[in-house]
Amino acid sequence: MAYKYIVAIANGKNFILGEDNDAVTIVGYPGNLYAVTDDDLGQSWINRVGGVEKTKVEAQTIVDDAMTVIQEDWDTFSDEKKEKHGNVRPPNVTII
């Protein structure tokens, strides 16, 4: 399956509708990045949410940068706080 990668700010209500989930594959990632089915319905969703298309390489870089911030934040947690979060440092994420 082919995907388009976009950056879009989730504005809450009406960002991903029930009918979107039925018609389009939308996968969210750190960094406000989304992988969306590369078809007419996917393009319609991208247009509706004002998504800005990125290449797959650009998209992975956005996710990597976001994960670096998340991991650096984790590294500053106290042992007690880490324990509350399962003592598992957030892993790197590879986009589809």
Secondary structure, DSSP 8 states (H G I E B T S, - for coil): --EEEEE----STTSS-HHHHHH--EEEETTTEEEEESSHHHHHHHHHHT-EEE-HHHHHHHHHHHHHHHHHHHHHS-HHHHHHTTT---------
